[in-house]
Amino acid sequence: MSYKALLKDAARGSARGALQLVFKTVTSTNSSYQPGGDPVSLAGDFKEVKVALVEASGGYVARATSYSGAAFKVQLFYVPDPTTISGSNSVLTEVVSGTNISGTVYNIVAIGYV
């Protein structure tokens, strides 16, 4: 599912084109998590993504990083269990390499150039 809104007059004086706001649901394409993030491409919606906010299913905390054109990576973190962690319970830990994330769904709000 995807919703798009062209930001009127946002491109005045810009050689990049108009800015667009997109709300999109994406299912993770990778079954095995790699350190640094799961690659996501919004090439059908953007030429260049400027910022993305990501919510992930499965109890993960998500962060968009490593922007490159219409692609970026979604870095996933575990929320620490305060009943089993020693020390500070405010530190997020990145998902371990090789973790199966095939059922993870991303709800994305992104702004970029079209």
Biopython code that builds the backbone (N, CA, C, O; Angstrom):
import numpy as np
from Bio.PDB.StructureBuilder import StructureBuilder

atoms = [
    (1, "MET", "N", (0.848, -1.168, 0.000)),
    (1, "MET", "CA", (0.000, 0.000, 0.000)),
    (1, "MET", "C", (0.894, 1.232, 0.000)),
    (1, "MET", "O", (1.932, 1.256, 0.662)),
    (2, "SER", "N", (0.489, 2.245, -0.740)),
    (2, "SER", "CA", (1.292, 3.448, -0.841)),
    (2, "SER", "C", (0.393, 4.661, -1.022)),
    (2, "SER", "O", (-0.580, 4.610, -1.774)),
    (3, "TYR", "N", (0.714, 5.744, -0.341)),
    (3, "TYR", "CA", (0.029, 7.021, -0.510)),
    (3, "TYR", "C", (1.085, 8.057, -0.853)),
    (3, "TYR", "O", (2.158, 8.073, -0.249)),
    (4, "LYS", "N", (0.792, 8.926, -1.820)),
    (4, "LYS", "CA", (1.755, 9.931, -2.262)),
    (4, "LYS", "C", (1.137, 11.314, -2.244)),
    (4, "LYS", "O", (-0.056, 11.480, -2.495)),
    (5, "ALA", "N", (1.965, 12.309, -1.943)),
    (5, "ALA", "CA", (1.543, 13.702, -2.000)),
    (5, "ALA", "C", (2.687, 14.526, -2.556)),
    (5, "ALA", "O", (3.783, 14.524, -1.997)),
    (6, "LEU", "N", (2.444, 15.230, -3.651)),
    (6, "LEU", "CA", (3.435, 16.118, -4.235)),
    (6, "LEU", "C", (3.383, 17.425, -3.460)),
    (6, "LEU", "O", (2.311, 18.006, -3.289)),
    (7, "LEU", "N", (4.527, 17.886, -2.992)),
    (7, "LEU", "CA", (4.586, 19.116, -2.217)),
    (7, "LEU", "C", (4.681, 20.289, -3.181)),
    (7, "LEU", "O", (5.743, 20.558, -3.743)),
    (8, "LYS", "N", (3.563, 20.986, -3.371)),
    (8, "LYS", "CA", (3.432, 22.039, -4.372)),
    (8, "LYS", "C", (4.458, 23.147, -4.170)),
    (8, "LYS", "O", (4.702, 23.607, -3.055)),
    (9, "ASP", "N", (5.048, 23.557, -5.288)),
    (9, "ASP", "CA", (6.010, 24.651, -5.333)),
    (9, "ASP", "C", (7.279, 24.392, -4.528)),
    (9, "ASP", "O", (8.063, 25.314, -4.303)),
    (10, "ALA", "N", (7.492, 23.165, -4.095)),
    (10, "ALA", "CA", (8.687, 22.855, -3.315)),
    (10, "ALA", "C", (9.939, 22.849, -4.178)),
    (10, "ALA", "O", (11.048, 22.933, -3.652)),
    (11, "ALA", "N", (9.781, 22.752, -5.491)),
    (11, "ALA", "CA", (10.944, 22.627, -6.379)),
    (11, "ALA", "C", (11.424, 23.950, -6.950)),
    (11, "ALA", "O", (12.364, 23.961, -7.745)),
    (12, "ARG", "N", (10.827, 25.037, -6.582)),
    (12, "ARG", "CA", (11.233, 26.330, -7.154)),
    (12, "ARG", "C", (12.719, 26.572, -6.903)),
    (12, "ARG", "O", (13.184, 26.554, -5.763)),
    (13, "GLY", "N", (13.441, 26.797, -7.976)),
    (13, "GLY", "CA", (14.869, 27.052, -7.867)),
    (13, "GLY", "C", (15.699, 25.803, -7.661)),
    (13, "GLY", "O", (16.910, 25.900, -7.465)),
    (14, "SER", "N", (15.089, 24.648, -7.699)),
    (14, "SER", "CA", (15.823, 23.405, -7.477)),
    (14, "SER", "C", (15.953, 22.635, -8.777)),
    (14, "SER", "O", (14.967, 22.418, -9.482)),
    (15, "ALA", "N", (17.167, 22.224, -9.091)),
    (15, "ALA", "CA", (17.401, 21.436, -10.302)),
    (15, "ALA", "C", (17.025, 19.978, -10.088)),
    (15, "ALA", "O", (17.004, 19.206, -11.046)),
    (16, "ARG", "N", (16.732, 19.588, -8.873)),
    (16, "ARG", "CA", (16.447, 18.194, -8.554)),
    (16, "ARG", "C", (15.031, 17.770, -8.882)),
    (16, "ARG", "O", (14.792, 16.580, -9.090)),
    (17, "GLY", "N", (14.090, 18.683, -8.938)),
    (17, "GLY", "CA", (12.704, 18.335, -9.187)),
    (17, "GLY", "C", (11.855, 18.595, -7.962)),
    (17, "GLY", "O", (12.322, 19.158, -6.972)),
    (18, "ALA", "N", (10.613, 18.184, -8.039)),
    (18, "ALA", "CA", (9.657, 18.428, -6.965)),
    (18, "ALA", "C", (9.889, 17.478, -5.802)),
    (18, "ALA", "O", (10.374, 16.359, -5.972)),
    (19, "LEU", "N", (9.530, 17.951, -4.624)),
    (19, "LEU", "CA", (9.566, 17.093, -3.439)),
    (19, "LEU", "C", (8.259, 16.317, -3.352)),
    (19, "LEU", "O", (7.192, 16.826, -3.695)),
    (20, "GLN", "N", (8.362, 15.086, -2.891)),
    (20, "GLN", "CA", (7.181, 14.242, -2.731)),
    (20, "GLN", "C", (7.212, 13.605, -1.354)),
    (20, "GLN", "O", (8.278, 13.262, -0.844)),
    (21, "LEU", "N", (6.040, 13.449, -0.755)),
    (21, "LEU", "CA", (5.869, 12.775, 0.525)),
    (21, "LEU", "C", (5.171, 11.449, 0.245)),
    (21, "LEU", "O", (4.143, 11.417, -0.431)),
    (22, "VAL", "N", (5.728, 10.351, 0.764)),
    (22, "VAL", "CA", (5.158, 9.030, 0.512)),
    (22, "VAL", "C", (4.966, 8.288, 1.827)),
    (22, "VAL", "O", (5.851, 8.276, 2.683)),
    (23, "PHE", "N", (3.799, 7.671, 1.975)),
    (23, "PHE", "CA", (3.519, 6.742, 3.062)),
    (23, "PHE", "C", (3.443, 5.365, 2.424)),
    (23, "PHE", "O", (2.625, 5.149, 1.529)),
    (24, "LYS", "N", (4.275, 4.432, 2.863)),
    (24, "LYS", "CA", (4.346, 3.152, 2.180)),
    (24, "LYS", "C", (4.576, 2.016, 3.172)),
    (24, "LYS", "O", (5.277, 2.180, 4.170)),
    (25, "THR", "N", (3.981, 0.871, 2.884)),
    (25, "THR", "CA", (4.223, -0.346, 3.645)),
    (25, "THR", "C", (5.077, -1.265, 2.790)),
    (25, "THR", "O", (4.727, -1.564, 1.648)),
    (26, "VAL", "N", (6.201, -1.713, 3.345)),
    (26, "VAL", "CA", (7.141, -2.567, 2.625)),
    (26, "VAL", "C", (7.420, -3.809, 3.444)),
    (26, "VAL", "O", (7.673, -3.718, 4.645)),
    (27, "THR", "N", (7.376, -4.969, 2.807)),
    (27, "THR", "CA", (7.752, -6.216, 3.463)),
    (27, "THR", "C", (9.221, -6.448, 3.192)),
    (27, "THR", "O", (9.682, -6.306, 2.060)),
    (28, "SER", "N", (9.943, -6.798, 4.215)),
    (28, "SER", "CA", (11.372, -7.041, 4.068)),
    (28, "SER", "C", (11.631, -8.063, 2.981)),
    (28, "SER", "O", (10.967, -9.099, 2.931)),
    (29, "THR", "N", (12.580, -7.787, 2.114)),
    (29, "THR", "CA", (12.894, -8.703, 1.020)),
    (29, "THR", "C", (13.986, -9.693, 1.393)),
    (29, "THR", "O", (14.169, -10.697, 0.704)),
    (30, "ASN", "N", (14.697, -9.434, 2.445)),
    (30, "ASN", "CA", (15.779, -10.325, 2.853)),
    (30, "ASN", "C", (15.333, -11.217, 3.998)),
    (30, "ASN", "O", (14.642, -10.771, 4.914)),
    (31, "SER", "N", (15.734, -12.481, 3.940)),
    (31, "SER", "CA", (15.392, -13.384, 5.030)),
    (31, "SER", "C", (16.461, -13.369, 6.111)),
    (31, "SER", "O", (16.210, -13.808, 7.233)),
    (32, "SER", "N", (17.643, -12.871, 5.792)),
    (32, "SER", "CA", (18.756, -12.887, 6.726)),
    (32, "SER", "C", (19.268, -11.465, 6.937)),
    (32, "SER", "O", (19.701, -10.810, 5.990)),
    (33, "TYR", "N", (19.219, -10.994, 8.173)),
    (33, "TYR", "CA", (19.650, -9.634, 8.486)),
    (33, "TYR", "C", (21.164, -9.508, 8.372)),
    (33, "TYR", "O", (21.904, -10.382, 8.824)),
    (34, "GLN", "N", (21.617, -8.418, 7.766)),
    (34, "GLN", "CA", (23.043, -8.121, 7.653)),
    (34, "GLN", "C", (23.355, -6.894, 8.503)),
    (34, "GLN", "O", (22.577, -5.940, 8.501)),
    (35, "PRO", "N", (24.469, -6.893, 9.228)),
    (35, "PRO", "CA", (24.834, -5.722, 10.035)),
    (35, "PRO", "C", (24.852, -4.456, 9.178)),
    (35, "PRO", "O", (25.315, -4.474, 8.037)),
    (36, "GLY", "N", (24.354, -3.380, 9.728)),
    (36, "GLY", "CA", (24.285, -2.116, 8.992)),
    (36, "GLY", "C", (22.921, -1.855, 8.408)),
    (36, "GLY", "O", (22.587, -0.706, 8.119)),
    (37, "GLY", "N", (22.105, -2.911, 8.221)),
    (37, "GLY", "CA", (20.735, -2.690, 7.800)),
    (37, "GLY", "C", (20.260, -3.498, 6.623)),
    (37, "GLY", "O", (21.045, -4.032, 5.840)),
    (38, "ASP", "N", (18.947, -3.572, 6.520)),
    (38, "ASP", "CA", (18.239, -4.272, 5.454)),
    (38, "ASP", "C", (17.989, -3.273, 4.324)),
    (38, "ASP", "O", (17.357, -2.243, 4.558)),
    (39, "PRO", "N", (18.470, -3.548, 3.093)),
    (39, "PRO", "CA", (18.289, -2.580, 2.012)),
    (39, "PRO", "C", (16.833, -2.443, 1.563)),
    (39, "PRO", "O", (16.116, -3.432, 1.410)),
    (40, "VAL", "N", (16.419, -1.193, 1.358)),
    (40, "VAL", "CA", (15.077, -0.882, 0.871)),
    (40, "VAL", "C", (15.237, 0.102, -0.279)),
    (40, "VAL", "O", (16.017, 1.049, -0.186)),
    (41, "SER", "N", (14.496, -0.122, -1.365)),
    (41, "SER", "CA", (14.523, 0.804, -2.499)),
    (41, "SER", "C", (13.122, 1.352, -2.737)),
    (41, "SER", "O", (12.147, 0.601, -2.778)),
    (42, "LEU", "N", (13.036, 2.653, -2.890)),
    (42, "LEU", "CA", (11.783, 3.314, -3.237)),
    (42, "LEU", "C", (11.911, 3.938, -4.620)),
    (42, "LEU", "O", (11.425, 5.040, -4.871)),
    (43, "ALA", "N", (12.584, 3.201, -5.521)),
    (43, "ALA", "CA", (12.864, 3.708, -6.867)),
    (43, "ALA", "C", (11.598, 4.032, -7.650)),
    (43, "ALA", "O", (11.633, 4.912, -8.510)),
    (44, "GLY", "N", (10.502, 3.369, -7.392)),
    (44, "GLY", "CA", (9.259, 3.669, -8.085)),
    (44, "GLY", "C", (8.600, 4.950, -7.601)),
    (44, "GLY", "O", (7.693, 5.474, -8.247)),
    (45, "ASP", "N", (9.060, 5.449, -6.464)),
    (45, "ASP", "CA", (8.474, 6.644, -5.873)),
    (45, "ASP", "C", (9.391, 7.865, -5.924)),
    (45, "ASP", "O", (8.912, 8.998, -5.960)),
    (46, "PHE", "N", (10.707, 7.639, -5.928)),
    (46, "PHE", "CA", (11.669, 8.732, -5.818)),
    (46, "PHE", "C", (12.854, 8.544, -6.752)),
    (46, "PHE", "O", (13.171, 7.434, -7.178)),
    (47, "LYS", "N", (13.500, 9.671, -7.057)),
    (47, "LYS", "CA", (14.839, 9.646, -7.642)),
    (47, "LYS", "C", (15.865, 9.694, -6.511)),
    (47, "LYS", "O", (16.929, 9.079, -6.585)),
    (48, "GLU", "N", (15.514, 10.447, -5.453)),
    (48, "GLU", "CA", (16.415, 10.590, -4.306)),
    (48, "GLU", "C", (15.600, 10.745, -3.022)),
    (48, "GLU", "O", (14.802, 11.674, -2.896)),
    (49, "VAL", "N", (15.800, 9.846, -2.085)),
    (49, "VAL", "CA", (15.163, 9.934, -0.767)),
    (49, "VAL", "C", (16.022, 10.843, 0.097)),
    (49, "VAL", "O", (17.232, 10.644, 0.202)),
    (50, "LYS", "N", (15.404, 11.832, 0.710)),
    (50, "LYS", "CA", (16.134, 12.753, 1.584)),
    (50, "LYS", "C", (16.028, 12.339, 3.053)),
    (50, "LYS", "O", (17.001, 12.441, 3.800)),
    (51, "VAL", "N", (14.854, 11.873, 3.464)),
    (51, "VAL", "CA", (14.666, 11.435, 4.843)),
    (51, "VAL", "C", (13.569, 10.381, 4.873)),
    (51, "VAL", "O", (12.589, 10.467, 4.134)),
    (52, "ALA", "N", (13.744, 9.386, 5.737)),
    (52, "ALA", "CA", (12.734, 8.346, 5.899)),
    (52, "ALA", "C", (12.586, 8.024, 7.379)),
    (52, "ALA", "O", (13.568, 7.910, 8.112)),
    (53, "LEU", "N", (11.354, 7.882, 7.792)),
    (53, "LEU", "CA", (11.037, 7.424, 9.143)),
    (53, "LEU", "C", (10.446, 6.039, 8.996)),
    (53, "LEU", "O", (9.555, 5.826, 8.173)),
    (54, "VAL", "N", (10.936, 5.088, 9.792)),
    (54, "VAL", "CA", (10.529, 3.700, 9.620)),
    (54, "VAL", "C", (10.041, 3.129, 10.941)),
    (54, "VAL", "O", (10.672, 3.303, 11.984)),
    (55, "GLU", "N", (8.897, 2.439, 10.876)),
    (55, "GLU", "CA", (8.369, 1.652, 11.984)),
    (55, "GLU", "C", (8.420, 0.202, 11.534)),
    (55, "GLU", "O", (7.971, -0.119, 10.434)),
    (56, "ALA", "N", (8.960, -0.676, 12.366)),
    (56, "ALA", "CA", (9.093, -2.082, 11.996)),
    (56, "ALA", "C", (8.227, -2.959, 12.898)),
    (56, "ALA", "O", (8.065, -2.688, 14.088)),
    (57, "SER", "N", (7.674, -4.017, 12.300)),
    (57, "SER", "CA", (6.918, -4.996, 13.086)),
    (57, "SER", "C", (7.903, -5.916, 13.800)),
    (57, "SER", "O", (9.115, -5.793, 13.619)),
    (58, "GLY", "N", (7.396, -6.818, 14.595)),
    (58, "GLY", "CA", (8.242, -7.808, 15.255)),
    (58, "GLY", "C", (8.905, -7.318, 16.525)),
    (58, "GLY", "O", (9.792, -7.985, 17.059)),
    (59, "GLY", "N", (8.487, -6.157, 17.019)),
    (59, "GLY", "CA", (9.068, -5.646, 18.251)),
    (59, "GLY", "C", (10.416, -4.966, 18.076)),
    (59, "GLY", "O", (11.102, -4.689, 19.060)),
    (60, "TYR", "N", (10.801, -4.694, 16.841)),
    (60, "TYR", "CA", (12.080, -4.033, 16.577)),
    (60, "TYR", "C", (11.932, -2.518, 16.616)),
    (60, "TYR", "O", (10.854, -1.981, 16.364)),
    (61, "VAL", "N", (13.021, -1.841, 16.933)),
    (61, "VAL", "CA", (13.137, -0.407, 16.740)),
    (61, "VAL", "C", (13.908, -0.242, 15.436)),
    (61, "VAL", "O", (14.929, -0.899, 15.235)),
    (62, "ALA", "N", (13.432, 0.628, 14.549)),
    (62, "ALA", "CA", (14.044, 0.766, 13.224)),
    (62, "ALA", "C", (14.575, 2.176, 13.010)),
    (62, "ALA", "O", (14.055, 3.153, 13.549)),
    (63, "ARG", "N", (15.644, 2.246, 12.193)),
    (63, "ARG", "CA", (16.252, 3.530, 11.848)),
    (63, "ARG", "C", (16.715, 3.476, 10.402)),
    (63, "ARG", "O", (17.385, 2.527, 9.996)),
    (64, "ALA", "N", (16.359, 4.495, 9.620)),
    (64, "ALA", "CA", (16.824, 4.591, 8.236)),
    (64, "ALA", "C", (18.231, 5.165, 8.239)),
    (64, "ALA", "O", (18.529, 6.119, 8.958)),
    (65, "THR", "N", (19.095, 4.566, 7.418)),
    (65, "THR", "CA", (20.493, 4.987, 7.362)),
    (65, "THR", "C", (21.062, 4.699, 5.975)),
    (65, "THR", "O", (20.397, 4.055, 5.163)),
    (66, "SER", "N", (22.236, 5.148, 5.697)),
    (66, "SER", "CA", (22.965, 4.860, 4.454)),
    (66, "SER", "C", (22.151, 5.198, 3.201)),
    (66, "SER", "O", (21.948, 4.339, 2.343)),
    (67, "TYR", "N", (21.691, 6.430, 3.095)),
    (67, "TYR", "CA", (20.913, 6.879, 1.940)),
    (67, "TYR", "C", (21.779, 6.917, 0.684)),
    (67, "TYR", "O", (22.921, 7.374, 0.724)),
    (68, "SER", "N", (21.234, 6.437, -0.425)),
    (68, "SER", "CA", (21.924, 6.482, -1.713)),
    (68, "SER", "C", (20.875, 6.497, -2.816)),
    (68, "SER", "O", (20.293, 5.462, -3.138)),
    (69, "GLY", "N", (20.632, 7.675, -3.397)),
    (69, "GLY", "CA", (19.596, 7.788, -4.416)),
    (69, "GLY", "C", (18.229, 7.458, -3.826)),
    (69, "GLY", "O", (17.824, 8.054, -2.828)),
    (70, "ALA", "N", (17.521, 6.517, -4.434)),
    (70, "ALA", "CA", (16.186, 6.132, -3.967)),
    (70, "ALA", "C", (16.240, 4.992, -2.950)),
    (70, "ALA", "O", (15.201, 4.477, -2.538)),
    (71, "ALA", "N", (17.443, 4.601, -2.547)),
    (71, "ALA", "CA", (17.604, 3.470, -1.629)),
    (71, "ALA", "C", (18.172, 3.927, -0.289)),
    (71, "ALA", "O", (18.807, 4.976, -0.184)),
    (72, "PHE", "N", (17.929, 3.120, 0.714)),
    (72, "PHE", "CA", (18.514, 3.322, 2.030)),
    (72, "PHE", "C", (18.481, 1.979, 2.751)),
    (72, "PHE", "O", (17.934, 1.005, 2.234)),
    (73, "LYS", "N", (19.055, 1.929, 3.922)),
    (73, "LYS", "CA", (19.032, 0.704, 4.718)),
    (73, "LYS", "C", (18.211, 0.935, 5.970)),
    (73, "LYS", "O", (18.198, 2.029, 6.535)),
    (74, "VAL", "N", (17.527, -0.118, 6.391)),
    (74, "VAL", "CA", (16.768, -0.070, 7.637)),
    (74, "VAL", "C", (17.549, -0.872, 8.667)),
    (74, "VAL", "O", (17.661, -2.095, 8.581)),
    (75, "GLN", "N", (18.080, -0.152, 9.633)),
    (75, "GLN", "CA", (18.828, -0.784, 10.703)),
    (75, "GLN", "C", (17.834, -1.165, 11.788)),
    (75, "GLN", "O", (17.019, -0.344, 12.208)),
    (76, "LEU", "N", (17.904, -2.408, 12.241)),
    (76, "LEU", "CA", (16.976, -2.918, 13.243)),
    (76, "LEU", "C", (17.685, -3.136, 14.573)),
    (76, "LEU", "O", (18.834, -3.573, 14.621)),
    (77, "PHE", "N", (16.973, -2.821, 15.651)),
    (77, "PHE", "CA", (17.513, -2.972, 16.994)),
    (77, "PHE", "C", (16.526, -3.727, 17.877)),
    (77, "PHE", "O", (15.311, -3.618, 17.709)),
    (78, "TYR", "N", (17.071, -4.495, 18.819)),
    (78, "TYR", "CA", (16.254, -5.142, 19.831)),
    (78, "TYR", "C", (15.986, -4.146, 20.945)),
    (78, "TYR", "O", (16.838, -3.318, 21.268)),
    (79, "VAL", "N", (14.808, -4.229, 21.525)),
    (79, "VAL", "CA", (14.504, -3.468, 22.723)),
    (79, "VAL", "C", (14.921, -4.341, 23.899)),
    (79, "VAL", "O", (14.454, -5.475, 24.004)),
    (80, "PRO", "N", (15.782, -3.853, 24.786)),
    (80, "PRO", "CA", (16.245, -4.693, 25.886)),
    (80, "PRO", "C", (15.116, -5.059, 26.837)),
    (80, "PRO", "O", (14.232, -4.252, 27.123)),
    (81, "ASP", "N", (15.168, -6.283, 27.313)),
    (81, "ASP", "CA", (14.203, -6.767, 28.303)),
    (81, "ASP", "C", (14.703, -6.345, 29.680)),
    (81, "ASP", "O", (15.725, -6.854, 30.140)),
    (82, "PRO", "N", (14.008, -5.429, 30.346)),
    (82, "PRO", "CA", (14.504, -4.917, 31.624)),
    (82, "PRO", "C", (14.550, -5.979, 32.724)),
    (82, "PRO", "O", (15.193, -5.765, 33.752)),
    (83, "THR", "N", (13.886, -7.111, 32.530)),
    (83, "THR", "CA", (13.905, -8.150, 33.571)),
    (83, "THR", "C", (15.118, -9.064, 33.461)),
    (83, "THR", "O", (15.418, -9.805, 34.398)),
    (84, "THR", "N", (15.821, -9.023, 32.326)),
    (84, "THR", "CA", (16.963, -9.929, 32.150)),
    (84, "THR", "C", (18.273, -9.216, 31.887)),
    (84, "THR", "O", (19.322, -9.860, 31.867)),
    (85, "ILE", "N", (18.250, -7.908, 31.685)),
    (85, "ILE", "CA", (19.478, -7.189, 31.353)),
    (85, "ILE", "C", (20.122, -6.645, 32.616)),
    (85, "ILE", "O", (19.439, -6.178, 33.527)),
    (86, "SER", "N", (21.441, -6.710, 32.658)),
    (86, "SER", "CA", (22.143, -6.116, 33.792)),
    (86, "SER", "C", (22.702, -4.769, 33.353)),
    (86, "SER", "O", (23.045, -4.588, 32.185)),
    (87, "GLY", "N", (22.793, -3.851, 34.259)),
    (87, "GLY", "CA", (23.286, -2.514, 33.917)),
    (87, "GLY", "C", (22.183, -1.663, 33.328)),
    (87, "GLY", "O", (21.014, -1.813, 33.686)),
    (88, "SER", "N", (22.556, -0.762, 32.418)),
    (88, "SER", "CA", (21.602, 0.171, 31.827)),
    (88, "SER", "C", (20.643, -0.560, 30.889)),
    (88, "SER", "O", (21.071, -1.357, 30.055)),
    (89, "ASN", "N", (19.356, -0.289, 31.027)),
    (89, "ASN", "CA", (18.370, -0.886, 30.124)),
    (89, "ASN", "C", (17.956, 0.083, 29.023)),
    (89, "ASN", "O", (16.935, -0.126, 28.368)),
    (90, "SER", "N", (18.740, 1.146, 28.812)),
    (90, "SER", "CA", (18.388, 2.123, 27.796)),
    (90, "SER", "C", (19.194, 1.942, 26.510)),
    (90, "SER", "O", (19.009, 2.706, 25.562)),
    (91, "VAL", "N", (20.071, 0.960, 26.457)),
    (91, "VAL", "CA", (20.912, 0.757, 25.284)),
    (91, "VAL", "C", (20.246, -0.225, 24.325)),
    (91, "VAL", "O", (19.888, -1.339, 24.707)),
    (92, "LEU", "N", (20.086, 0.208, 23.066)),
    (92, "LEU", "CA", (19.543, -0.674, 22.036)),
    (92, "LEU", "C", (20.682, -1.466, 21.416)),
    (92, "LEU", "O", (21.784, -0.948, 21.237)),
    (93, "THR", "N", (20.412, -2.728, 21.088)),
    (93, "THR", "CA", (21.404, -3.595, 20.477)),
    (93, "THR", "C", (20.955, -3.948, 19.075)),
    (93, "THR", "O", (19.813, -4.360, 18.875)),
    (94, "GLU", "N", (21.857, -3.787, 18.080)),
    (94, "GLU", "CA", (21.501, -4.123, 16.706)),
    (94, "GLU", "C", (21.223, -5.615, 16.588)),
    (94, "GLU", "O", (21.845, -6.435, 17.263)),
    (95, "VAL", "N", (20.276, -5.947, 15.718)),
    (95, "VAL", "CA", (19.903, -7.336, 15.463)),
    (95, "VAL", "C", (21.145, -8.102, 14.996)),
    (95, "VAL", "O", (21.963, -7.577, 14.240)),
    (96, "VAL", "N", (21.269, -9.320, 15.448)),
    (96, "VAL", "CA", (22.434, -10.153, 15.151)),
    (96, "VAL", "C", (22.430, -10.566, 13.681)),
    (96, "VAL", "O", (21.384, -10.876, 13.111)),
    (97, "SER", "N", (23.622, -10.564, 13.080)),
    (97, "SER", "CA", (23.786, -10.989, 11.689)),
    (97, "SER", "C", (23.213, -12.388, 11.488)),
    (97, "SER", "O", (23.462, -13.295, 12.282)),
    (98, "GLY", "N", (22.440, -12.548, 10.411)),
    (98, "GLY", "CA", (21.853, -13.843, 10.088)),
    (98, "GLY", "C", (20.467, -14.073, 10.667)),
    (98, "GLY", "O", (19.841, -15.089, 10.363)),
    (99, "THR", "N", (19.963, -13.149, 11.499)),
    (99, "THR", "CA", (18.623, -13.290, 12.069)),
    (99, "THR", "C", (17.586, -13.292, 10.955)),
    (99, "THR", "O", (17.650, -12.467, 10.044)),
    (100, "ASN", "N", (16.637, -14.208, 11.023)),
    (100, "ASN", "CA", (15.572, -14.291, 10.017)),
    (100, "ASN", "C", (14.587, -13.145, 10.243)),
    (100, "ASN", "O", (13.907, -13.095, 11.267)),
    (101, "ILE", "N", (14.516, -12.227, 9.280)),
    (101, "ILE", "CA", (13.599, -11.078, 9.372)),
    (101, "ILE", "C", (12.577, -11.091, 8.234)),
    (101, "ILE", "O", (11.981, -10.061, 7.921)),
    (102, "SER", "N", (12.378, -12.255, 7.619)),
    (102, "SER", "CA", (11.535, -12.335, 6.419)),
    (102, "SER", "C", (10.091, -11.907, 6.654)),
    (102, "SER", "O", (9.433, -11.485, 5.703)),
    (103, "GLY", "N", (9.575, -11.994, 7.857)),
    (103, "GLY", "CA", (8.202, -11.588, 8.116)),
    (103, "GLY", "C", (8.069, -10.146, 8.580)),
    (103, "GLY", "O", (6.967, -9.691, 8.886)),
    (104, "THR", "N", (9.175, -9.432, 8.634)),
    (104, "THR", "CA", (9.154, -8.058, 9.131)),
    (104, "THR", "C", (8.527, -7.116, 8.105)),
    (104, "THR", "O", (8.840, -7.172, 6.916)),
    (105, "VAL", "N", (7.644, -6.259, 8.587)),
    (105, "VAL", "CA", (6.975, -5.275, 7.734)),
    (105, "VAL", "C", (7.424, -3.887, 8.180)),
    (105, "VAL", "O", (7.476, -3.586, 9.372)),
    (106, "TYR", "N", (7.750, -3.043, 7.185)),
    (106, "TYR", "CA", (8.147, -1.675, 7.463)),
    (106, "TYR", "C", (7.037, -0.725, 7.043)),
    (106, "TYR", "O", (6.548, -0.795, 5.915)),
    (107, "ASN", "N", (6.639, 0.164, 7.948)),
    (107, "ASN", "CA", (5.763, 1.281, 7.613)),
    (107, "ASN", "C", (6.683, 2.491, 7.485)),
    (107, "ASN", "O", (7.346, 2.883, 8.445)),
    (108, "ILE", "N", (6.714, 3.079, 6.282)),
    (108, "ILE", "CA", (7.685, 4.120, 5.977)),
    (108, "ILE", "C", (6.986, 5.423, 5.604)),
    (108, "ILE", "O", (6.023, 5.440, 4.838)),
    (109, "VAL", "N", (7.500, 6.512, 6.169)),
    (109, "VAL", "CA", (7.132, 7.855, 5.745)),
    (109, "VAL", "C", (8.421, 8.457, 5.184)),
    (109, "VAL", "O", (9.415, 8.577, 5.901)),
    (110, "ALA", "N", (8.405, 8.831, 3.915)),
    (110, "ALA", "CA", (9.631, 9.336, 3.278)),
    (110, "ALA", "C", (9.358, 10.608, 2.500)),
    (110, "ALA", "O", (8.271, 10.813, 1.959)),
    (111, "ILE", "N", (10.380, 11.461, 2.459)),
    (111, "ILE", "CA", (10.351, 12.682, 1.663)),
    (111, "ILE", "C", (11.563, 12.641, 0.743)),
    (111, "ILE", "O", (12.677, 12.331, 1.166)),
    (112, "GLY", "N", (11.321, 12.962, -0.530)),
    (112, "GLY", "CA", (12.427, 12.950, -1.467)),
    (112, "GLY", "C", (12.073, 13.632, -2.762)),
    (112, "GLY", "O", (10.962, 14.135, -2.930)),
    (113, "TYR", "N", (13.031, 13.649, -3.686)),
    (113, "TYR", "CA", (12.856, 14.287, -4.980)),
    (113, "TYR", "C", (12.358, 13.293, -6.010)),
    (113, "TYR", "O", (12.796, 12.143, -6.039)),
    (114, "VAL", "N", (11.426, 13.749, -6.870)),
    (114, "VAL", "CA", (10.889, 12.904, -7.939)),
    (114, "VAL", "C", (11.395, 13.379, -9.282)),
    (114, "VAL", "O", (11.054, 12.796, -10.311)),
]
sb = StructureBuilder()
sb.init_structure("model")
sb.init_model(0)
sb.init_chain("A")
sb.init_seg("    ")
for serial, (resi, resn, name, xyz) in enumerate(atoms, 1):
    if name == "N":
        sb.init_residue(resn, " ", resi, " ")
    sb.init_atom(name, np.array(xyz, "f"), 0.0, 1.0, " ", f" {name:<3s}", serial, name[0])
structure = sb.get_structure()
